[in-house]
Amino acid sequence: MGSTTESSQPEQGLAVIKLVVAEDLYRAFQRCVWIQIHESGRTQLEIMDELVRDFLCKYEC
């Protein structure tokens, strides 16, 4: 989607997480992020940060 996730050099203070998933999950994720960006007005980075935070909280990490 954006250069933040596709760039070989992330912006300062950011790190890249690479996930390998089935193609249908990838498409669903991209569609969901796109919808969230357009409905909420938040950025891709904000949505991805929330996703990782929710994951970490769910598994009490």
Buried (B, 14 or more C-beta within 10 A) or exposed (E): EEEBBEEEEEEEEEEEEEEEEEEEEEEEBEEEBEEBBEEEEEEBEEBBEEBEEEEEEEEEE
